[in-house]
Amino acid sequence: MDAKGKIALVTGATKGIGYETARALGALGATVLVGARDAERGAAAAAALRERGADARALRLDVTDPATAEAAAHLVQERHGHLDILVNNAGINVEWPARQPSEATLHDLRTTMETNVFGVSTVTNALLPLLRAAAAGRIVNVSSEMGVPAWLSGTQMPAMTAYSLSKAALNMLTVLYANELRDSSVKVNACSPGFVVTDINRGAGVLTAQEGARIVVDLATLDEDGPAGVFLNDAGPVSW
């Protein structure tokens, strides 16, 4: 894999999978834009990445605020003229412990969808002209098997209703973007990083953030013959 000379933006990149994705892309030669809702945390994360040898720069970006998405797009246009890689990593899970659908509140649903789905649409639409301007744009949506009905059906896994609905919607959004961009140089895919130890599951995972970031980086650096409109986990393609 090689990302030398590429411009990459990772949302929610101050910690966890987002940070490790930014670190790995930086190690492959990309200029990494550290998307962060909190400007101070973004600056700190970018500084830490630079200490590890990456060309990293903080970028204020709250995925639930269209104004910051437009401002980020304007800044990328001004400084770079295009964007090669967009990793939609920012996400939340407000259900802990898990809640059955009969227990999920409207607040759970709205809050989760706002970040995990509407935020992805907002950021992607703002940056899409810059991705189209790249020689080979790549969009990676960090999703979960929890949003795949065939994977969940009949299991005894605890229900995380709002989270599962949001990831199902994100998976559909991935397919729709891939269809729209089929005849362009932009490839759109989704992936599951696995059960990673992150704040989103209160540290209950089994994989490290560095391990979880590998599949994200693989999709971010796909060559021309790579797939589009697929959902991957560490075992390969997952049926929608």
C-alpha positions as CSV (number, residue, x, y, z in Angstrom):
1,M,0.0,0.0,0.0
2,D,1.1,3.5,-0.7
3,A,-0.5,6.8,0.1
4,K,2.5,9.1,-0.8
5,G,1.3,12.5,-1.8
6,K,-2.4,11.8,-1.0
7,I,-4.6,14.1,1.0
8,A,-6.6,12.2,3.6
9,L,-9.3,13.5,5.9
10,V,-10.4,11.3,8.8
11,T,-13.4,12.3,10.9
12,G,-13.3,11.6,14.7
13,A,-9.6,11.3,14.5
14,T,-8.5,12.3,17.9
15,K,-8.7,8.8,19.4
16,G,-9.4,5.2,18.8
17,I,-9.8,3.8,15.3
18,G,-9.8,7.3,13.8
19,Y,-6.5,8.2,15.3
20,E,-4.9,4.9,14.3
21,T,-6.3,5.3,10.8
22,A,-4.7,8.7,10.6
23,R,-1.4,7.4,12.0
24,A,-1.3,4.5,9.5
25,L,-2.2,6.7,6.5
26,G,0.5,9.2,7.6
27,A,3.0,6.4,7.9
28,L,2.1,5.5,4.2
29,G,3.0,9.0,3.1
30,A,-0.4,10.8,3.2
31,T,-1.0,14.3,4.4
32,V,-3.5,13.6,7.1
33,L,-6.3,16.1,8.1
34,V,-7.3,15.3,11.6
35,G,-11.1,15.9,11.8
36,A,-12.1,16.9,15.3
37,R,-15.2,18.5,16.8
38,D,-13.0,19.9,19.6
39,A,-10.3,22.2,18.2
40,E,-7.9,21.7,21.1
41,R,-8.2,18.0,21.0
42,G,-7.7,18.0,17.3
43,A,-4.5,20.2,17.6
44,A,-3.2,17.8,20.3
45,A,-3.8,14.7,18.2
46,A,-2.2,16.3,15.1
47,A,0.8,17.3,17.2
48,A,1.1,13.7,18.5
49,L,0.9,12.3,15.0
50,R,3.6,14.8,13.8
51,E,5.9,13.5,16.6
52,R,5.4,10.1,15.1
53,G,6.6,11.3,11.7
54,A,3.2,12.0,10.0
55,D,2.4,15.1,8.1
56,A,-0.7,15.8,10.2
57,R,-2.9,18.9,10.5
58,A,-5.9,19.6,12.7
59,L,-9.2,20.4,11.0
60,R,-12.2,21.6,13.0
61,L,-15.1,19.5,11.9
62,D,-18.3,18.7,13.8
63,V,-20.2,16.2,11.6
64,T,-23.5,17.3,13.1
65,D,-22.9,20.9,12.1
66,P,-23.2,21.6,8.3
67,A,-21.4,25.0,8.7
68,T,-18.2,23.3,9.9
69,A,-18.4,20.8,7.1
70,E,-18.7,23.6,4.5
71,A,-15.8,25.5,6.2
72,A,-13.7,22.4,6.2
73,A,-14.4,21.8,2.5
74,H,-13.4,25.4,1.8
75,L,-10.2,25.1,3.7
76,V,-9.2,21.8,1.9
77,Q,-10.0,23.5,-1.5
78,E,-7.9,26.5,-0.6
79,R,-4.9,24.5,0.7
80,H,-4.9,21.4,-1.5
81,G,-7.4,21.8,-4.3
82,H,-8.7,18.2,-4.0
83,L,-9.1,15.4,-1.5
84,D,-8.0,11.8,-2.2
85,I,-9.3,10.0,0.9
86,L,-12.3,10.6,3.1
87,V,-12.8,8.3,6.1
88,N,-16.2,8.8,7.8
89,N,-15.1,7.4,11.1
90,A,-16.9,9.6,13.6
91,G,-19.7,7.8,15.4
92,I,-21.6,7.4,18.6
93,N,-23.4,4.7,20.6
94,V,-25.7,6.2,23.3
95,E,-27.1,2.8,24.4
96,W,-25.1,1.3,27.2
97,P,-26.2,-1.1,28.4
98,A,-28.0,-2.3,25.2
99,R,-31.7,-1.5,24.8
100,Q,-34.4,-3.6,23.2
101,P,-36.4,-1.8,20.5
102,S,-39.3,-1.5,22.9
103,E,-37.0,0.3,25.3
104,A,-35.3,2.7,22.8
105,T,-36.3,6.3,23.2
106,L,-36.9,8.9,20.5
107,H,-33.8,10.7,21.9
108,D,-31.7,7.6,21.4
109,L,-32.8,7.3,17.8
110,R,-32.5,10.9,16.8
111,T,-29.1,11.5,18.5
112,T,-27.5,8.4,17.0
113,M,-28.8,9.0,13.5
114,E,-27.7,12.6,13.6
115,T,-24.1,11.6,14.0
116,N,-23.9,8.1,12.4
117,V,-26.0,8.8,9.3
118,F,-26.8,12.5,8.8
119,G,-23.3,13.4,9.7
120,V,-21.8,11.1,7.1
121,S,-24.2,12.5,4.4
122,T,-23.4,16.1,5.4
123,V,-19.6,15.7,5.4
124,T,-19.5,13.5,2.2
125,N,-21.7,16.0,0.2
126,A,-19.6,18.9,1.3
127,L,-16.3,17.2,0.3
128,L,-17.5,15.3,-2.8
129,P,-16.5,17.9,-5.3
130,L,-13.0,17.7,-3.9
131,L,-13.0,13.9,-4.1
132,R,-14.2,14.1,-7.7
133,A,-11.3,16.4,-8.4
134,A,-8.8,13.7,-7.2
135,A,-7.3,11.2,-9.6
136,A,-8.7,8.3,-7.6
137,G,-11.0,9.4,-4.7
138,R,-11.7,6.9,-1.9
139,I,-14.5,7.1,0.6
140,V,-14.6,4.7,3.5
141,N,-17.6,4.5,5.9
142,V,-16.7,2.9,9.2
143,S,-19.8,0.7,9.9
144,S,-20.6,-2.5,11.8
145,E,-22.2,-5.9,11.3
146,M,-24.8,-4.7,13.8
147,G,-26.3,-3.0,10.8
148,V,-26.6,-6.1,8.6
149,P,-30.0,-7.9,9.2
150,A,-28.7,-11.3,8.0
151,W,-25.9,-11.1,10.5
152,L,-28.1,-10.2,13.4
153,S,-31.2,-12.3,12.6
154,G,-31.8,-15.0,15.2
155,T,-28.7,-14.2,17.3
156,Q,-28.7,-13.9,21.0
157,M,-26.7,-10.7,20.9
158,P,-27.9,-7.9,23.1
159,A,-29.9,-5.4,21.0
160,M,-28.5,-2.0,20.5
161,T,-31.5,-0.6,18.6
162,A,-30.5,2.9,17.7
163,Y,-26.9,1.9,16.9
164,S,-28.0,-1.0,14.7
165,L,-30.5,1.1,12.8
166,S,-27.9,3.8,12.2
167,K,-25.4,1.4,10.8
168,A,-28.1,-0.3,8.6
169,A,-28.8,3.2,7.2
170,L,-25.1,3.9,6.8
171,N,-24.7,0.6,4.9
172,M,-27.5,1.6,2.5
173,L,-26.1,5.1,2.1
174,T,-22.8,3.5,1.1
175,V,-24.5,1.5,-1.7
176,L,-26.4,4.5,-2.9
177,Y,-23.2,6.7,-3.1
178,A,-21.4,3.8,-4.8
179,N,-24.1,3.6,-7.4
180,E,-24.1,7.4,-8.0
181,L,-20.3,7.4,-8.4
182,R,-20.0,4.1,-10.4
183,D,-18.8,5.9,-13.5
184,S,-16.4,8.2,-11.7
185,S,-13.0,7.6,-10.3
186,V,-14.4,7.7,-6.7
187,K,-14.9,4.4,-4.9
188,V,-17.2,4.2,-1.9
189,N,-17.1,1.2,0.5
190,A,-18.0,0.3,4.1
191,C,-16.2,-1.8,6.6
192,S,-16.4,-3.3,10.1
193,P,-13.2,-2.8,12.1
194,G,-14.3,-5.6,14.4
195,F,-14.9,-5.6,18.1
196,V,-12.3,-3.0,19.0
197,V,-11.6,-1.6,22.5
198,T,-12.9,1.9,22.2
199,D,-15.0,4.5,24.1
200,I,-18.0,3.6,22.0
201,N,-18.3,0.2,23.8
202,R,-16.8,1.3,27.1
203,G,-13.7,-0.7,26.5
204,A,-15.5,-4.0,26.1
205,G,-13.7,-5.0,22.8
206,V,-11.1,-7.6,22.1
207,L,-9.0,-5.9,19.3
208,T,-6.8,-2.9,19.6
209,A,-7.6,0.3,17.7
210,Q,-4.5,-0.3,15.6
211,E,-5.8,-3.7,14.6
212,G,-9.2,-2.3,13.8
213,A,-7.8,0.4,11.6
214,R,-6.1,-2.0,9.2
215,I,-9.3,-2.7,7.1
216,V,-10.1,1.0,7.0
217,V,-6.6,1.7,5.6
218,D,-6.9,-1.1,3.1
219,L,-10.1,0.4,1.7
220,A,-8.7,3.9,1.8
221,T,-5.8,2.9,-0.4
222,L,-7.6,0.6,-2.9
223,D,-6.1,0.5,-6.4
224,E,-8.0,1.0,-9.6
225,D,-9.1,-2.6,-9.7
226,G,-10.5,-2.5,-6.1
227,P,-14.2,-3.0,-5.3
228,A,-16.9,-0.4,-4.8
229,G,-20.2,-0.6,-2.9
230,V,-19.1,-3.5,-0.7
231,F,-19.1,-4.1,3.0
232,L,-15.9,-5.8,4.4
233,N,-14.9,-7.3,7.7
234,D,-11.7,-9.1,8.4
235,A,-13.1,-12.3,6.9
236,G,-13.9,-10.6,3.6
237,P,-17.1,-9.3,1.9
238,V,-20.3,-9.4,4.0
239,S,-23.6,-10.0,2.3
240,W,-25.8,-6.9,2.7
